[in-house]
Amino acid sequence: MSGALVVFSGGQDSTTCLFWAKKHFDEVHALSFFYGQKHSRELDAARAIAKEAGVPLDVQDVSFISRIGRSSLTDPSMPMDREKPQDSFPNTFVPGRNMFFLGIAAVCAREKGIRNIVTGVSQTDFSGYPDCRDTFIRSMNVTLNLAMEEQFVLHTPLMWLDKAATWEMADSLGVFDLVRTRTVTCYNGVEGDGCGECPSCRLRRRGLEEYLERKNRASRPEGDVSHA
């Protein structure tokens, strides 16, 4: 096995991917971004989790992203969409974010002699964001290889997993409690279970409840219907 660079936000998905990478690669580095988001708590979480995991973390300032495209995650004056509009993206979409992140990650990985890049995007629960789709990742992988004459591999362990399956993966990696209590997935910057109201928290909670119910059913003795 070789090294990997994880695009790491300090949230549920990227933290699960961080520990997935630690299981599958000999050497793991993490890269986080300040892109003009309204709160810095996710970066605080990323630093703390990376330190506990023994993974070197680099934080890059790419706040120009917030100045060239509008999003409710970067513009405090914009009310956040609670549901995805039928004819458009939710306004929590940050235009170009994953494109910029992966491009910068590839440059940083190249400088470290790393060719494996891990990102926590998922098409199953992608909330309408086009830069979380498998077709985008495949295209970006080709573009990065052509742009730098390298053979990068973009790994997306969560691409075809819903949130319940992502919780299951975290549990199988032995980091369920860490992911539940220490990560920041909430768009309002609340640690752990979050604010409970933003789209990210509601998606996370539904997946958690589904996984815990499934786990509970699996642990019951055969024929036990006391909780049915």
N, C-alpha and C positions, 0 to 999 in steps of 0.2 A: 504493500500500500504506500501511497505518497501523501503529500500535503494537500490541504484544502483551505480556502478562504470562505468564511460564512458572512453573507450580508446580514447584519445583526441589528435589529431594532430594539431588543429588550422586551418584545411582545411574546405572546403565546407561540405563534408559529415559528418565528426565528429562533426562539430559545429551544424549542423541540428540535429544530434542525441543527442547532449548535451541538446538542448532545448526540444526535444522530451522526453528525460528522466525527465527533470524538470516538464513536464506536467503529466507524468505517475507515478512518484515515489515521496515519501515524502522527501527523503534526497538523494542528488546526490553529488558524488565525481568524480573528473577527474584525469586521469593518462596519462602523456605524456612521450615520450621517445626521448633521444638523441641516435641515432643508428649509428652515423658517417656520417649523411647526409651532403652534401656539404655546406649547409647554415643553419643558426639558426633562420631565420626569421619566420619559422612556429612555433617555440617554443615561440618566442616573441609574436606572434599573439595569441597562446594558452593561455599564461599568461594573456594577456590583456583581452581576451574574457571571460575567467574563472572568472577574478576579477569582470568584469562588470555583469556577470550572478550571482555572489554571490556563486560560486561553488569552494570549496577547490581543489587546484591542486597540485599534486605531480609529479615531473619530475625525471625519472630514467635514469641513464647513462648505456646504453647497447651497447656501441660503439664496443664491441667485435664482433658484427654482421658484421660490415664493414671489419673486419680483416679475417673472415673465409669464406666469399663469395663475389664474384665480382658483382658489379652493377654500372651502370652509375650514379646512385643517390649518390653513396658513393665514387666513383673513378673519380677524376677530369680529369684523362688522357684518360677516355673512352668516345668517342663520343656517344651522346644519340640517340637511335633509334627513328626516327620520325614516323615509321609505324611498326606494329607487323610483324615480320618475319613469313613466311608461315609455316616453319617447327620447330619453337622454340618459347620460350617466348621472349617478348621484353627485352632488357637489362636494362630497368628500374625496372625489377623484382628484389627484394631483397630477396634472398633465406632464407626461414625460418622466415621472419620478423613477420608475423601474428601469427605463432606458438609460437615464443618467447614472443611476446606482450601479447597474451592471457594467456600463462602460468604464466607470472609474474603478470599480472592483477589478476588472480585467487588467487595467494598467497597474494597480497596486499588486495584484497577484503576480504579474509578469516580473515586476521588480524583485519579488521574493522568490522567484523560480517556481511558482505554484501554477498549476494548470487546471485544478479542480475548483469550481466556484459553486457554492451552495446558496440557494435562496428559497424562502418559504412561501412562494406564491402558490395559489391553488385555483384551478379552474372550477372545481366543484362548488366552492364557496367564495367566488371571486367578486361578488357584490356588484357586478356590472363593469368592473375595471378592465379595459381591454389589454392592459400590460400585465395581466396575471394569467393570460391564456397560454396554453401549450404552443399554439402557433407562433405567438410572439417570442417565446423563449427559444424555440427552434430557429426562428429567423435571426434572433439576436446572437445566438451561438455561432451561426454561420458568419454573420457580419463581424463579430469580434475576431474570429479566426482569420478572416480575409484582411481586416484592418491592421492586424499586427503580425501576420504570418506565423501564427501559433496554432496549437491544437488544444484550446480550452474545452472543457466539458462543463456545461451548466447542469447542475444536479438540482432536481425539484422533488424532494421526497414526499411532499404533501400534495402534489399536483392533482391527483385523483382521489384524495381523501376529503370527506366532509369533516366538520368540526368534531363530531363524536369520535371518528376514527383518529383524528389528530390527538385528542385526549388519550385515546387508547395507546397510541404510539408513545406519548410522554410517560404513561404509566409503565409500559414495557421497558422503557429506558431507565426507569427508576427515578424520574424527576417530576412525577405528578404533583406532589405538594409544592415543590419549588415553582413550577409553572403556574399553579393555581394562586399562590400567595405572593409571589415576588415579581411577576411579569407585569408590564403595563401595556395592555391592549386597548384600553379605553381611549376614545377620541378626546375625552375631557381630562385625561392624565391621571385617573384614579387607579392606584395600584390594586393588584389582585382581582377580585370579582368586579371591580370598576363601579361606574355610576349606575349601571343597570338600565339606563335609558337610551344611550346612543346606539346606533346600528351595530357597532362592533361589539358592544357589551351584550346586546340581545342575541346576536349570533353565537357568541361565545357561551352564553348561559344555556341556550337551547342545546348546543352540542354537549355541554357538560351534563345536563340533566339526562339526555338520551344515553350517554355513555354510562353514567352511574346506574341508571335503571337497568340497562342491559347487563352490566357487571353484577348487579344485585340479583337479577334473575338467574344468571349463570351459577351463582354461588349457593342458591337454595337447594336443599336436598331434593332428589327426584320425588315427585308426587306431592311436594309441599305447595299448597294453593292458598295458604293463609293470607298472602298479600295480593292475591289476584284480584 
